[in-house]
């Protein structure tokens, strides 16, 4: 029987893998971001079988967008999940 998954630990490990990938890309823009992300995730012991997720995160890294797996819910107007400020 396997141990239960601690989602906070998975989020933290995912964040470290994404941060390491972003740092590597900032140092050398010629790296393959998707391959680097997959390698970092594997080194963290995280199984990764969602190609769309990898492409999305890699695109955000290459675009310079912050990628965060924080647990808190967005609540500011216009953010995902919060009041979008519409009339």
Residue, then its C-alpha position, 0 to 999 in steps of 0.5 A: x500500500x502506498x502512502x497518501x500524497x501530500x498535495x502541499x509537498x507535490x506543489x512545492x516540488x513542482x514549484x522548485x522544478x519550474x523555478x529551476x527550469x526558469x533559472x536555466x532558461x534565464x541563463x541560457x535561452x537556447x535550452x529546450x525548456x520542455x525537456x528541461x522541465x520534464x527532467x527537473x520534474x523527474x528528478x523531483x520524483x514527479x510523474x508527468x504525463x500531461x503534454x499540454x501542461x508541459x507546453x503551457x508551463x514552458x510557454x509561460x517560462x519562455x514568455x517571462x510570466x511568473x508560474x506559481x503553484x501557491x495554495x491561496x485562492x486569488x481574490x483580487x478583481x480581475x484575477x482567476x477565481x475572484x470577482x472579475x470587476x465586471x458590472 
